[in-house]
Amino acid sequence: MCEKCAELDEKITHYKTLAARLTDQQTLDGIARLIAEHQAEKQALHPEPKE
């Protein structure tokens, strides 16, 4: 795993931990959006090879 992916994984883990402690739906939606953005960024860094 590259350094950038490791950083993104740390952020994703942090956001998931934070989301588990919150109940405000608007905040949870924002956190879900941030997680999705970081996962998309990881995917863009290392796209799956096409068959």
Secondary structure, DSSP 8 states (H G I E B T S, - for coil): --HHHHHHHHHHHHHHHHHHT---HHHHHHHHHHHHHHHHHHHHHS-----
